Amino acid sequence: MSEKKVAPNVLFISVDDLNNMLGVLKTYPNAKTPNIDKLASRGVLFSNAHCQAPLCGPSRASIMSGLRPSTTGIYGMIQDDKIRSDNPATKDIIFLPEYFSNNGYHTMGIGKLFHSHAPEGMFDESGGRVARFGPYPDERFVWDGFGTSDRKNYGRTNTDWGAFPEADSLMPDHQSVDWAINRLNKKYDKPFFMGVGFLRPHVPLYVPQKWFDLHPLDSIKTVPYESDDLEDVPPVAVQINDLPMMPSTDWAIERGEWPKIIQAYLACVSFVDYEIGRMLEALENSEHAENTIIVFWSDHGYRLGEKGTFAKHALWESATKAPLLFVAPNLPKGKVIDQPAEMLSIYPTLLELCGLPAYERNEGKSLVSLMQGKNKETFVAITTFGMNNHTVKSDRFRYIQYEDGGEEFYDHNNDPNEFTNQAKNPEYQDEMAALKKLLPKANATWDPNSSYNFQPYFVEQKARTSGAKK
C-alpha cells in the first residue's frame, strides 16, 4: 500500500512597493539582494509580472479575492473587513488564505498582507500588524509629506528618506520575521499556510545607516527621465499623475535629492532582503524545508523619478511591474520567464502547486504549465487604475486606454522607457486593435466602501460615475 502523499506547506511572502531592482534581474547596477537572488536560483522568477492595480489596497484585494478591480469596483483603498460587504462580486468570495483553511490547512499571518493586515478571523494565528509605516523620527528629514497639495482635503504622504532607526530590531519587519521563525520551528499536525507581509520599501524610506552604507551615494545612477515626457499623453493621464504631495523629479534634480532617494530605496530593499534571508534560513533548518512551497511577490512597482515623480499611481511600466517568484519541488530551478504575467495568477497557481481543486471564481490563470515549459500560450497582463482606465501589456507592447477614450501605445523593443506615445502612429494600428480587444468587458462602478482621497481625480471620478458624495 503506497504511503499517502503529504500536502505541501505554503510560505507566502509579500513585499510592499518593491519594483524590479533586484540583483538577479540585473535591472539596476547597484541592487544588492543576495537572499532573493538565492531564492530565485531555486525556482521560477517572472521578470515581467504586473499588478492588477498600481495602488496597495485594490492590488491586494485583487490578489486575495482572485478577482479583477474592474469586476469588483474596488479601485481605491478599502478596509479589509469591507471587501465583502455591499458588493455583489465579492460578498461570498473565498479569500486565498481561507481557501487553504477550508482545505485542511493551519493558517498563519503577520504584517501587511491585505491592505492593513487581514479581515477579522482570517488566520488561525495572526501576528497582526504594526500600524502605519514607522518607526518615525521626531521630525522628518527632508520631505514634509504635503508638498504643494491641498492640505485640507488630500492628506499627507509618508514619503521621506534618511537613516533611521539605530537597529534592525526596532523595525516592524524584523519583529515579523522573529514571529515567523518562531512558528517555522514548531511541529504541526496539518500542512500550514504562512503569510508574511513586509512593510519596506514602502515610504518612508527609513532603515538603519548600515543599509545606506551598502549603497554609496557616488555609485547611485538615476533612472531615465525626460522633462517633457508627458506632453504627448492624454489629459486624464496627466490628471492621474498629478501627485503634489509627492516630490517631483524636477524638484529632486534641483535640490540634489534624486540620488539620495534612490539610495534610500535601495537601502530599504537590501534590509528587506536580509530579513527574508533570516526567515529562509530558519525554514531551511526546520523539518519543513523539503515540503514548503514559496511564493514571493509585490503589490506593484514603484517609480523613482520615471514620468516625473516618486510614486506608484500610474498605468506605465515602472508603476505596474513587480517581481513574482515561485519555488516548488515540481518546478524548474533558476528559470527566468520574460513574458508577461499577472499577480492575479498567484491564487490559482498556488492551488495547482498544492494539488488543491481549482476555485472556479478565480479570474487569473495558473502559471504552473508555463513554468514547467508545457504551455506555449501567450499571456498578457492587464492593470486597472480607477473605473475604465486600463493598460494591456504584451511581450512587446503596452496599450493604455482611459475612460474618455484617450490612448497611449508604446513599443518596448525600441522605447523601453515609454517616452514616445505611438497611439496615433498608423504603423501600429493593427497591434493596438489586437490589444484593445483584451480590455475588460465589465467595468463595475466604484465599490461604495472603496475610495482614494489622496488624489483629486479619483475623488471626482467616483462622485461622477457612481453618484457618491465627495
PALUM-685074 format. One record per residue (C-alpha): z, x, y; residue in one letter. Coordinates in nm, 3 decimals, decimal comma. Layout:
<node w="Z" u="X" v="Y" code="A"/>
...
END
This chain:
<node w="0,000" u="0,000" v="0,000" code="M"/>
<node w="-0,103" u="0,150" v="0,332" code="S"/>
<node w="0,158" u="0,215" v="0,597" code="E"/>
<node w="0,144" u="-0,029" v="0,889" code="K"/>
<node w="-0,003" u="0,133" v="1,198" code="K"/>
<node w="0,250" u="0,172" v="1,479" code="V"/>
<node w="0,134" u="0,025" v="1,809" code="A"/>
<node w="0,097" u="0,287" v="2,086" code="P"/>
<node w="0,322" u="0,309" v="2,390" code="N"/>
<node w="0,176" u="0,298" v="2,742" code="V"/>
<node w="0,269" u="0,520" v="3,036" code="L"/>
<node w="0,120" u="0,353" v="3,343" code="F"/>
<node w="0,114" u="0,594" v="3,640" code="I"/>
<node w="0,029" u="0,462" v="3,986" code="S"/>
<node w="-0,007" u="0,689" v="4,291" code="V"/>
<node w="-0,024" u="0,528" v="4,636" code="D"/>
<node w="-0,315" u="0,616" v="4,869" code="D"/>
<node w="-0,446" u="0,901" v="4,654" code="L"/>
<node w="-0,808" u="0,994" v="4,724" code="N"/>
<node w="-1,018" u="1,228" v="4,509" code="N"/>
<node w="-0,874" u="1,553" v="4,647" code="M"/>
<node w="-0,783" u="1,680" v="4,301" code="L"/>
<node w="-0,828" u="2,032" v="4,175" code="G"/>
<node w="-1,011" u="1,919" v="3,863" code="V"/>
<node w="-1,274" u="1,734" v="4,069" code="L"/>
<node w="-1,345" u="2,034" v="4,293" code="K"/>
<node w="-1,398" u="1,795" v="4,585" code="T"/>
<node w="-1,184" u="1,997" v="4,825" code="Y"/>
<node w="-1,128" u="2,374" v="4,815" code="P"/>
<node w="-0,753" u="2,374" v="4,876" code="N"/>
<node w="-0,639" u="2,093" v="4,645" code="A"/>
<node w="-0,360" u="2,209" v="4,414" code="K"/>
<node w="-0,288" u="1,962" v="4,134" code="T"/>
<node w="-0,226" u="2,167" v="3,817" code="P"/>
<node w="-0,044" u="1,891" v="3,629" code="N"/>
<node w="-0,302" u="1,621" v="3,698" code="I"/>
<node w="-0,572" u="1,875" v="3,608" code="D"/>
<node w="-0,394" u="1,942" v="3,278" code="K"/>
<node w="-0,370" u="1,568" v="3,212" code="L"/>
<node w="-0,743" u="1,535" v="3,279" code="A"/>
<node w="-0,811" u="1,804" v="3,019" code="S"/>
<node w="-0,651" u="1,574" v="2,762" code="R"/>
<node w="-0,856" u="1,264" v="2,841" code="G"/>
<node w="-1,135" u="1,099" v="3,038" code="V"/>
<node w="-1,146" u="1,115" v="3,417" code="L"/>
<node w="-1,363" u="0,884" v="3,628" code="F"/>
<node w="-1,482" u="1,075" v="3,935" code="S"/>
<node w="-1,649" u="0,768" v="4,084" code="N"/>
<node w="-1,391" u="0,490" v="4,038" code="A"/>
<node w="-1,340" u="0,237" v="4,315" code="H"/>
<node w="-1,073" u="-0,011" v="4,419" code="C"/>
<node w="-1,134" u="-0,384" v="4,448" code="Q"/>
<node w="-0,976" u="-0,389" v="4,795" code="A"/>
<node w="-0,910" u="-0,094" v="5,029" code="P"/>
<node w="-0,555" u="-0,208" v="5,103" code="L"/>
<node w="-0,242" u="-0,182" v="4,885" code="C"/>
<node w="-0,148" u="-0,549" v="4,847" code="G"/>
<node w="-0,479" u="-0,702" v="4,742" code="P"/>
<node w="-0,579" u="-0,399" v="4,537" code="S"/>
<node w="-0,264" u="-0,409" v="4,327" code="R"/>
<node w="-0,273" u="-0,788" v="4,294" code="A"/>
<node w="-0,626" u="-0,748" v="4,156" code="S"/>
<node w="-0,531" u="-0,475" v="3,908" code="I"/>
<node w="-0,224" u="-0,661" v="3,781" code="M"/>
<node w="-0,389" u="-1,005" v="3,760" code="S"/>
<node w="-0,727" u="-0,883" v="3,634" code="G"/>
<node w="-0,899" u="-1,098" v="3,900" code="L"/>
<node w="-1,117" u="-1,006" v="4,196" code="R"/>
<node w="-0,994" u="-1,069" v="4,551" code="P"/>
<node w="-1,297" u="-1,293" v="4,602" code="S"/>
<node w="-1,173" u="-1,509" v="4,313" code="T"/>
<node w="-0,812" u="-1,534" v="4,429" code="T"/>
<node w="-0,843" u="-1,523" v="4,808" code="G"/>
<node w="-0,579" u="-1,251" v="4,813" code="I"/>
<node w="-0,745" u="-1,039" v="5,081" code="Y"/>
<node w="-0,433" u="-0,915" v="5,258" code="G"/>
<node w="-0,072" u="-0,835" v="5,182" code="M"/>
<node w="0,126" u="-1,076" v="4,970" code="I"/>
<node w="0,480" u="-1,085" v="4,835" code="Q"/>
<node w="0,490" u="-1,001" v="4,466" code="D"/>
<node w="0,659" u="-1,333" v="4,383" code="D"/>
<node w="0,394" u="-1,528" v="4,574" code="K"/>
<node w="0,083" u="-1,404" v="4,391" code="I"/>
<node w="0,104" u="-1,700" v="4,153" code="R"/>
<node w="0,222" u="-1,971" v="4,393" code="S"/>
<node w="-0,008" u="-2,225" v="4,562" code="D"/>
<node w="-0,317" u="-2,059" v="4,419" code="N"/>
<node w="-0,536" u="-2,230" v="4,159" code="P"/>
<node w="-0,685" u="-1,898" v="4,044" code="A"/>
<node w="-0,352" u="-1,724" v="3,981" code="T"/>
<node w="-0,096" u="-1,999" v="3,920" code="K"/>
<node w="-0,094" u="-1,944" v="3,544" code="D"/>
<node w="-0,234" u="-1,590" v="3,523" code="I"/>
<node w="-0,063" u="-1,344" v="3,288" code="I"/>
<node w="0,007" u="-1,017" v="3,468" code="F"/>
<node w="-0,073" u="-0,692" v="3,290" code="L"/>
<node w="0,288" u="-0,593" v="3,206" code="P"/>
<node w="0,358" u="-0,949" v="3,092" code="E"/>
<node w="0,067" u="-0,938" v="2,852" code="Y"/>
<node w="0,226" u="-0,639" v="2,683" code="F"/>
<node w="0,564" u="-0,811" v="2,679" code="S"/>
<node w="0,406" u="-1,119" v="2,520" code="N"/>
<node w="0,260" u="-0,893" v="2,251" code="N"/>
<node w="0,585" u="-0,735" v="2,143" code="G"/>
<node w="0,633" u="-0,452" v="2,393" code="Y"/>
<node w="0,953" u="-0,344" v="2,566" code="H"/>
<node w="0,852" u="-0,325" v="2,932" code="T"/>
<node w="0,999" u="-0,094" v="3,197" code="M"/>
<node w="0,902" u="-0,023" v="3,554" code="G"/>
<node w="1,012" u="0,164" v="3,863" code="I"/>
<node w="0,866" u="0,228" v="4,207" code="G"/>
<node w="0,559" u="0,077" v="4,370" code="K"/>
<node w="0,356" u="-0,099" v="4,102" code="L"/>
<node w="0,267" u="-0,432" v="4,256" code="F"/>
<node w="0,279" u="-0,419" v="4,638" code="H"/>
<node w="0,656" u="-0,397" v="4,671" code="S"/>
<node w="0,769" u="-0,336" v="4,315" code="H"/>
<node w="0,709" u="-0,634" v="4,086" code="A"/>
<node w="0,770" u="-1,009" v="4,067" code="P"/>
<node w="1,122" u="-1,108" v="3,971" code="E"/>
<node w="1,187" u="-1,063" v="3,599" code="G"/>
<node w="0,857" u="-0,884" v="3,532" code="M"/>
<node w="1,015" u="-0,599" v="3,334" code="F"/>
<node w="1,277" u="-0,592" v="3,062" code="D"/>
<node w="1,417" u="-0,292" v="3,251" code="E"/>
<node w="1,350" u="-0,250" v="3,621" code="S"/>
<node w="1,446" u="0,051" v="3,828" code="G"/>
<node w="1,343" u="-0,135" v="4,142" code="G"/>
<node w="1,203" u="0,044" v="4,439" code="R"/>
<node w="1,350" u="0,216" v="4,742" code="V"/>
<node w="1,247" u="0,008" v="5,044" code="A"/>
<node w="0,975" u="0,137" v="5,274" code="R"/>
<node w="0,846" u="0,496" v="5,254" code="F"/>
<node w="1,139" u="0,717" v="5,354" code="G"/>
<node w="1,340" u="0,924" v="5,383" code="P"/>
<node w="1,285" u="0,943" v="5,758" code="Y"/>
<node w="1,396" u="1,199" v="6,016" code="P"/>
<node w="1,598" u="1,083" v="6,317" code="D"/>
<node w="1,285" u="1,095" v="6,531" code="E"/>
<node w="0,917" u="1,104" v="6,445" code="R"/>
<node w="0,746" u="1,441" v="6,457" code="F"/>
<node w="0,404" u="1,361" v="6,605" code="V"/>
<node w="0,280" u="1,001" v="6,588" code="W"/>
<node w="0,477" u="0,708" v="6,730" code="D"/>
<node w="0,323" u="0,452" v="6,493" code="G"/>
<node w="0,184" u="0,234" v="6,771" code="F"/>
<node w="-0,094" u="0,443" v="6,924" code="G"/>
<node w="-0,279" u="0,219" v="7,166" code="T"/>
<node w="-0,218" u="-0,104" v="6,973" code="S"/>
<node w="-0,073" u="-0,432" v="7,096" code="D"/>
<node w="0,290" u="-0,356" v="7,011" code="R"/>
<node w="0,400" u="-0,716" v="7,038" code="K"/>
<node w="0,152" u="-0,861" v="6,792" code="N"/>
<node w="0,033" u="-0,596" v="6,549" code="Y"/>
<node w="0,319" u="-0,398" v="6,409" code="G"/>
<node w="0,389" u="-0,029" v="6,360" code="R"/>
<node w="0,242" u="0,208" v="6,105" code="T"/>
<node w="0,448" u="0,461" v="5,908" code="N"/>
<node w="0,186" u="0,724" v="5,997" code="T"/>
<node w="0,337" u="1,061" v="6,090" code="D"/>
<node w="0,336" u="1,409" v="5,937" code="W"/>
<node w="0,571" u="1,705" v="5,901" code="G"/>
<node w="0,805" u="1,891" v="5,667" code="A"/>
<node w="1,097" u="1,665" v="5,571" code="F"/>
<node w="1,347" u="1,636" v="5,398" code="P"/>
<node w="1,505" u="1,960" v="5,274" code="E"/>
<node w="1,489" u="1,899" v="4,899" code="A"/>
<node w="1,272" u="1,719" v="4,643" code="D"/>
<node w="1,582" u="1,543" v="4,508" code="S"/>
<node w="1,603" u="1,342" v="4,831" code="L"/>
<node w="1,259" u="1,188" v="4,771" code="M"/>
<node w="1,242" u="0,845" v="4,602" code="P"/>
<node w="0,958" u="0,969" v="4,379" code="D"/>
<node w="1,185" u="1,240" v="4,239" code="H"/>
<node w="1,450" u="0,980" v="4,163" code="Q"/>
<node w="1,189" u="0,757" v="3,996" code="S"/>
<node w="1,090" u="1,041" v="3,766" code="V"/>
<node w="1,456" u="1,106" v="3,678" code="D"/>
<node w="1,479" u="0,738" v="3,578" code="W"/>
<node w="1,160" u="0,763" v="3,372" code="A"/>
<node w="1,270" u="1,087" v="3,199" code="I"/>
<node w="1,597" u="0,924" v="3,101" code="N"/>
<node w="1,407" u="0,644" v="2,928" code="R"/>
<node w="1,145" u="0,868" v="2,770" code="L"/>
<node w="1,431" u="1,042" v="2,591" code="N"/>
<node w="1,550" u="0,722" v="2,425" code="K"/>
<node w="1,452" u="0,560" v="2,096" code="K"/>
<node w="1,300" u="0,213" v="2,090" code="Y"/>
<node w="1,265" u="-0,039" v="1,810" code="D"/>
<node w="0,933" u="-0,160" v="1,951" code="K"/>
<node w="0,648" u="0,001" v="2,148" code="P"/>
<node w="0,710" u="0,039" v="2,519" code="F"/>
<node w="0,512" u="-0,012" v="2,837" code="F"/>
<node w="0,648" u="0,203" v="3,120" code="M"/>
<node w="0,513" u="0,175" v="3,475" code="G"/>
<node w="0,597" u="0,448" v="3,726" code="V"/>
<node w="0,472" u="0,392" v="4,080" code="G"/>
<node w="0,473" u="0,689" v="4,319" code="F"/>
<node w="0,501" u="0,635" v="4,696" code="L"/>
<node w="0,342" u="0,956" v="4,819" code="R"/>
<node w="0,089" u="1,041" v="4,954" code="P"/>
<node w="0,128" u="0,711" v="5,142" code="H"/>
<node w="0,230" u="0,778" v="5,502" code="V"/>
<node w="0,449" u="0,913" v="5,646" code="P"/>
<node w="0,319" u="1,245" v="5,518" code="L"/>
<node w="0,668" u="1,388" v="5,474" code="Y"/>
<node w="0,763" u="1,626" v="5,192" code="V"/>
<node w="0,977" u="1,941" v="5,185" code="P"/>
<node w="0,844" u="2,257" v="5,351" code="Q"/>
<node w="0,764" u="2,435" v="5,024" code="K"/>
<node w="0,477" u="2,194" v="4,959" code="W"/>
<node w="0,330" u="2,269" v="5,302" code="F"/>
<node w="0,358" u="2,640" v="5,221" code="D"/>
<node w="0,119" u="2,588" v="4,928" code="L"/>
<node w="-0,149" u="2,491" v="5,182" code="H"/>
<node w="-0,154" u="2,744" v="5,468" code="P"/>
<node w="-0,296" u="2,596" v="5,785" code="L"/>
<node w="-0,561" u="2,867" v="5,816" code="D"/>
<node w="-0,700" u="2,761" v="5,476" code="S"/>
<node w="-0,749" u="2,397" v="5,573" code="I"/>
<node w="-1,104" u="2,272" v="5,615" code="K"/>
<node w="-1,166" u="1,945" v="5,794" code="T"/>
<node w="-1,396" u="1,683" v="5,643" code="V"/>
<node w="-1,748" u="1,599" v="5,767" code="P"/>
<node w="-1,746" u="1,382" v="6,080" code="Y"/>
<node w="-1,990" u="1,276" v="6,348" code="E"/>
<node w="-1,855" u="1,125" v="6,669" code="S"/>
<node w="-2,145" u="0,880" v="6,698" code="D"/>
<node w="-2,132" u="0,778" v="6,331" code="D"/>
<node w="-2,057" u="0,410" v="6,393" code="L"/>
<node w="-2,341" u="0,345" v="6,632" code="E"/>
<node w="-2,568" u="0,216" v="6,354" code="D"/>
<node w="-2,322" u="-0,015" v="6,174" code="V"/>
<node w="-2,281" u="-0,393" v="6,225" code="P"/>
<node w="-2,023" u="-0,524" v="6,477" code="P"/>
<node w="-1,796" u="-0,655" v="6,200" code="V"/>
<node w="-1,769" u="-0,302" v="6,058" code="A"/>
<node w="-1,656" u="-0,177" v="6,398" code="V"/>
<node w="-1,403" u="-0,460" v="6,425" code="Q"/>
<node w="-1,258" u="-0,382" v="6,082" code="I"/>
<node w="-1,239" u="-0,014" v="6,172" code="N"/>
<node w="-1,053" u="-0,088" v="6,496" code="D"/>
<node w="-0,715" u="0,053" v="6,399" code="L"/>
<node w="-0,548" u="0,154" v="6,727" code="P"/>
<node w="-0,211" u="0,208" v="6,558" code="M"/>
<node w="-0,367" u="0,494" v="6,359" code="M"/>
<node w="-0,469" u="0,833" v="6,502" code="P"/>
<node w="-0,840" u="0,857" v="6,575" code="S"/>
<node w="-1,038" u="1,158" v="6,464" code="T"/>
<node w="-1,131" u="1,234" v="6,825" code="D"/>
<node w="-0,761" u="1,229" v="6,919" code="W"/>
<node w="-0,679" u="1,462" v="6,628" code="A"/>
<node w="-0,954" u="1,702" v="6,737" code="I"/>
<node w="-0,839" u="1,705" v="7,099" code="E"/>
<node w="-0,474" u="1,765" v="7,004" code="R"/>
<node w="-0,545" u="2,020" v="6,732" code="G"/>
<node w="-0,376" u="1,795" v="6,475" code="E"/>
<node w="-0,664" u="1,736" v="6,233" code="W"/>
<node w="-0,596" u="2,037" v="6,006" code="P"/>
<node w="-0,223" u="1,959" v="6,019" code="K"/>
<node w="-0,276" u="1,603" v="5,897" code="I"/>
<node w="-0,491" u="1,725" v="5,606" code="I"/>
<node w="-0,236" u="1,996" v="5,528" code="Q"/>
<node w="0,041" u="1,735" v="5,517" code="A"/>
<node w="-0,166" u="1,507" v="5,293" code="Y"/>
<node w="-0,240" u="1,792" v="5,050" code="L"/>
<node w="0,129" u="1,887" v="5,054" code="A"/>
<node w="0,222" u="1,531" v="4,955" code="C"/>
<node w="-0,036" u="1,533" v="4,676" code="V"/>
<node w="0,098" u="1,863" v="4,541" code="S"/>
<node w="0,452" u="1,721" v="4,548" code="F"/>
<node w="0,346" u="1,412" v="4,350" code="V"/>
<node w="0,157" u="1,637" v="4,108" code="D"/>
<node w="0,479" u="1,833" v="4,047" code="Y"/>
<node w="0,676" u="1,515" v="3,983" code="E"/>
<node w="0,411" u="1,386" v="3,744" code="I"/>
<node w="0,433" u="1,721" v="3,568" code="G"/>
<node w="0,808" u="1,677" v="3,520" code="R"/>
<node w="0,753" u="1,338" v="3,365" code="M"/>
<node w="0,471" u="1,452" v="3,138" code="L"/>
<node w="0,676" u="1,747" v="3,017" code="E"/>
<node w="0,953" u="1,507" v="2,921" code="A"/>
<node w="0,702" u="1,292" v="2,735" code="L"/>
<node w="0,561" u="1,596" v="2,553" code="E"/>
<node w="0,910" u="1,696" v="2,443" code="N"/>
<node w="1,000" u="1,346" v="2,326" code="S"/>
<node w="0,940" u="1,166" v="1,998" code="E"/>
<node w="0,683" u="0,951" v="2,182" code="H"/>
<node w="0,443" u="1,237" v="2,258" code="A"/>
<node w="0,185" u="1,162" v="1,990" code="E"/>
<node w="0,182" u="0,786" v="2,028" code="N"/>
<node w="0,163" u="0,720" v="2,402" code="T"/>
<node w="-0,149" u="0,617" v="2,591" code="I"/>
<node w="-0,154" u="0,728" v="2,955" code="I"/>
<node w="-0,339" u="0,571" v="3,244" code="V"/>
<node w="-0,332" u="0,736" v="3,586" code="F"/>
<node w="-0,474" u="0,555" v="3,890" code="W"/>
<node w="-0,453" u="0,498" v="4,263" code="S"/>
<node w="-0,490" u="0,172" v="4,452" code="D"/>
<node w="-0,766" u="0,301" v="4,687" code="H"/>
<node w="-0,883" u="0,613" v="4,865" code="G"/>
<node w="-0,770" u="0,746" v="5,200" code="Y"/>
<node w="-0,976" u="0,863" v="5,494" code="R"/>
<node w="-0,871" u="1,189" v="5,653" code="L"/>
<node w="-1,093" u="1,166" v="5,958" code="G"/>
<node w="-1,406" u="1,024" v="5,796" code="E"/>
<node w="-1,559" u="0,744" v="6,004" code="K"/>
<node w="-1,330" u="0,813" v="6,295" code="G"/>
<node w="-0,978" u="0,751" v="6,170" code="T"/>
<node w="-0,695" u="0,829" v="5,927" code="F"/>
<node w="-0,650" u="0,521" v="5,708" code="A"/>
<node w="-0,792" u="0,332" v="5,412" code="K"/>
<node w="-0,908" u="-0,006" v="5,554" code="H"/>
<node w="-1,287" u="0,012" v="5,511" code="A"/>
<node w="-1,578" u="-0,052" v="5,274" code="L"/>
<node w="-1,705" u="0,306" v="5,294" code="W"/>
<node w="-1,687" u="0,567" v="5,016" code="E"/>
<node w="-1,384" u="0,758" v="5,140" code="S"/>
<node w="-1,176" u="0,440" v="5,153" code="A"/>
<node w="-1,280" u="0,281" v="4,823" code="T"/>
<node w="-1,297" u="0,582" v="4,590" code="K"/>
<node w="-0,987" u="0,688" v="4,398" code="A"/>
<node w="-0,908" u="0,866" v="4,070" code="P"/>
<node w="-0,886" u="0,686" v="3,736" code="L"/>
<node w="-0,788" u="0,866" v="3,415" code="L"/>
<node w="-0,717" u="0,760" v="3,057" code="F"/>
<node w="-0,558" u="0,966" v="2,779" code="V"/>
<node w="-0,553" u="0,823" v="2,427" code="A"/>
<node w="-0,591" u="0,956" v="2,070" code="P"/>
<node w="-0,931" u="0,792" v="2,022" code="N"/>
<node w="-1,081" u="0,922" v="2,348" code="L"/>
<node w="-1,260" u="1,250" v="2,422" code="P"/>
<node w="-1,071" u="1,533" v="2,587" code="K"/>
<node w="-1,172" u="1,689" v="2,917" code="G"/>
<node w="-1,455" u="1,444" v="2,981" code="K"/>
<node w="-1,555" u="1,351" v="3,337" code="V"/>
<node w="-1,764" u="1,037" v="3,390" code="I"/>
<node w="-1,956" u="1,028" v="3,716" code="D"/>
<node w="-2,093" u="0,675" v="3,703" code="Q"/>
<node w="-1,910" u="0,402" v="3,895" code="P"/>
<node w="-1,606" u="0,228" v="3,751" code="A"/>
<node w="-1,362" u="-0,030" v="3,882" code="E"/>
<node w="-0,982" u="-0,032" v="3,891" code="M"/>
<node w="-1,024" u="-0,391" v="3,766" code="L"/>
<node w="-1,113" u="-0,232" v="3,430" code="S"/>
<node w="-0,762" u="-0,092" v="3,379" code="I"/>
<node w="-0,624" u="-0,416" v="3,231" code="Y"/>
<node w="-0,895" u="-0,481" v="2,966" code="P"/>
<node w="-0,926" u="-0,109" v="2,886" code="T"/>
<node w="-0,555" u="-0,076" v="2,807" code="L"/>
<node w="-0,565" u="-0,384" v="2,587" code="L"/>
<node w="-0,852" u="-0,242" v="2,382" code="E"/>
<node w="-0,696" u="0,104" v="2,358" code="L"/>
<node w="-0,376" u="-0,054" v="2,228" code="C"/>
<node w="-0,555" u="-0,280" v="1,979" code="G"/>
<node w="-0,439" u="-0,596" v="2,155" code="L"/>
<node w="-0,655" u="-0,909" v="2,179" code="P"/>
<node w="-0,873" u="-0,927" v="2,489" code="A"/>
<node w="-0,745" u="-1,154" v="2,767" code="Y"/>
<node w="-1,023" u="-1,399" v="2,843" code="E"/>
<node w="-0,923" u="-1,431" v="3,209" code="R"/>
<node w="-0,994" u="-1,063" v="3,285" code="N"/>
<node w="-1,288" u="-1,022" v="3,522" code="E"/>
<node w="-1,313" u="-0,647" v="3,463" code="G"/>
<node w="-1,490" u="-0,478" v="3,173" code="K"/>
<node w="-1,323" u="-0,249" v="2,923" code="S"/>
<node w="-1,430" u="0,113" v="2,962" code="L"/>
<node w="-1,348" u="0,222" v="2,606" code="V"/>
<node w="-1,700" u="0,227" v="2,464" code="S"/>
<node w="-1,826" u="0,401" v="2,778" code="L"/>
<node w="-1,558" u="0,669" v="2,743" code="M"/>
<node w="-1,642" u="0,711" v="2,375" code="Q"/>
<node w="-2,011" u="0,756" v="2,457" code="G"/>
<node w="-2,115" u="0,441" v="2,270" code="K"/>
<node w="-2,209" u="0,228" v="2,571" code="N"/>
<node w="-2,513" u="0,316" v="2,778" code="K"/>
<node w="-2,469" u="0,017" v="3,009" code="E"/>
<node w="-2,497" u="0,090" v="3,381" code="T"/>
<node w="-2,184" u="-0,005" v="3,570" code="F"/>
<node w="-2,137" u="-0,079" v="3,940" code="V"/>
<node w="-1,818" u="-0,114" v="4,145" code="A"/>
<node w="-1,754" u="-0,400" v="4,387" code="I"/>
<node w="-1,498" u="-0,376" v="4,668" code="T"/>
<node w="-1,398" u="-0,665" v="4,894" code="T"/>
<node w="-1,218" u="-0,649" v="5,229" code="F"/>
<node w="-1,149" u="-0,989" v="5,378" code="G"/>
<node w="-1,340" u="-1,304" v="5,295" code="M"/>
<node w="-1,713" u="-1,248" v="5,235" code="N"/>
<node w="-1,714" u="-0,876" v="5,317" code="N"/>
<node w="-1,826" u="-0,680" v="5,010" code="H"/>
<node w="-1,970" u="-0,349" v="4,902" code="T"/>
<node w="-2,154" u="-0,270" v="4,578" code="V"/>
<node w="-2,154" u="0,094" v="4,466" code="K"/>
<node w="-2,413" u="0,204" v="4,209" code="S"/>
<node w="-2,478" u="0,553" v="4,077" code="D"/>
<node w="-2,684" u="0,645" v="4,378" code="R"/>
<node w="-2,646" u="0,378" v="4,645" code="F"/>
<node w="-2,388" u="0,186" v="4,844" code="R"/>
<node w="-2,476" u="-0,159" v="4,978" code="Y"/>
<node w="-2,241" u="-0,341" v="5,218" code="I"/>
<node w="-2,273" u="-0,699" v="5,336" code="Q"/>
<node w="-2,039" u="-0,852" v="5,595" code="Y"/>
<node w="-1,952" u="-1,217" v="5,645" code="E"/>
<node w="-2,210" u="-1,264" v="5,921" code="D"/>
<node w="-2,491" u="-1,111" v="5,715" code="G"/>
<node w="-2,467" u="-0,765" v="5,872" code="G"/>
<node w="-2,563" u="-0,490" v="5,630" code="E"/>
<node w="-2,524" u="-0,121" v="5,557" code="E"/>
<node w="-2,707" u="0,081" v="5,294" code="F"/>
<node w="-2,660" u="0,446" v="5,202" code="Y"/>
<node w="-2,843" u="0,680" v="4,968" code="D"/>
<node w="-2,584" u="0,921" v="4,833" code="H"/>
<node w="-2,848" u="1,156" v="4,699" code="N"/>
<node w="-2,929" u="1,274" v="5,050" code="N"/>
<node w="-2,645" u="1,125" v="5,257" code="D"/>
<node w="-2,317" u="1,158" v="5,065" code="P"/>
<node w="-2,116" u="1,119" v="5,386" code="N"/>
<node w="-2,279" u="0,786" v="5,470" code="E"/>
<node w="-2,380" u="0,896" v="5,817" code="F"/>
<node w="-2,714" u="0,708" v="5,834" code="T"/>
<node w="-2,733" u="0,334" v="5,774" code="N"/>
<node w="-3,064" u="0,268" v="5,594" code="Q"/>
<node w="-3,034" u="-0,112" v="5,583" code="A"/>
<node w="-3,342" u="-0,158" v="5,800" code="K"/>
<node w="-3,546" u="0,110" v="5,626" code="N"/>
<node w="-3,835" u="-0,062" v="5,441" code="P"/>
<node w="-3,833" u="0,211" v="5,174" code="E"/>
<node w="-3,502" u="0,082" v="5,038" code="Y"/>
<node w="-3,556" u="-0,293" v="5,040" code="Q"/>
<node w="-3,603" u="-0,321" v="4,662" code="D"/>
<node w="-3,284" u="-0,126" v="4,592" code="E"/>
<node w="-3,094" u="-0,333" v="4,847" code="M"/>
<node w="-3,218" u="-0,657" v="4,694" code="A"/>
<node w="-3,108" u="-0,548" v="4,346" code="A"/>
<node w="-2,753" u="-0,469" v="4,460" code="L"/>
<node w="-2,734" u="-0,780" v="4,676" code="K"/>
<node w="-2,776" u="-0,991" v="4,360" code="K"/>
<node w="-2,450" u="-0,843" v="4,229" code="L"/>
<node w="-2,233" u="-0,967" v="4,517" code="L"/>
<node w="-1,957" u="-1,210" v="4,413" code="P"/>
<node w="-2,085" u="-1,566" v="4,399" code="K"/>
<node w="-1,742" u="-1,718" v="4,459" code="A"/>
<node w="-1,562" u="-1,639" v="4,784" code="N"/>
<node w="-1,226" u="-1,813" v="4,789" code="A"/>
<node w="-1,063" u="-1,895" v="5,119" code="T"/>
<node w="-0,759" u="-1,689" v="5,211" code="W"/>
<node w="-0,457" u="-1,748" v="4,991" code="D"/>
<node w="-0,205" u="-1,912" v="5,230" code="P"/>
<node w="0,057" u="-1,654" v="5,128" code="N"/>
<node w="-0,171" u="-1,357" v="5,193" code="S"/>
<node w="-0,228" u="-1,204" v="5,536" code="S"/>
<node w="-0,285" u="-0,878" v="5,715" code="Y"/>
<node w="-0,120" u="-0,888" v="6,054" code="N"/>
<node w="-0,174" u="-0,524" v="6,145" code="F"/>
<node w="-0,539" u="-0,585" v="6,217" code="Q"/>
<node w="-0,670" u="-0,837" v="6,475" code="P"/>
<node w="-0,992" u="-0,902" v="6,283" code="Y"/>
<node w="-0,812" u="-1,024" v="5,970" code="F"/>
<node w="-0,570" u="-1,244" v="6,165" code="V"/>
<node w="-0,868" u="-1,408" v="6,334" code="E"/>
<node w="-1,076" u="-1,435" v="6,015" code="Q"/>
<node w="-0,800" u="-1,606" v="5,819" code="K"/>
<node w="-0,742" u="-1,854" v="6,101" code="A"/>
<node w="-1,112" u="-1,925" v="6,141" code="R"/>
<node w="-1,203" u="-1,961" v="5,773" code="T"/>
<node w="-0,903" u="-2,146" v="5,633" code="S"/>
<node w="-0,759" u="-2,334" v="5,929" code="G"/>
<node w="-0,444" u="-2,120" v="5,909" code="A"/>
<node w="-0,232" u="-2,071" v="6,214" code="K"/>
<node w="-0,229" u="-1,724" v="6,366" code="K"/>
END
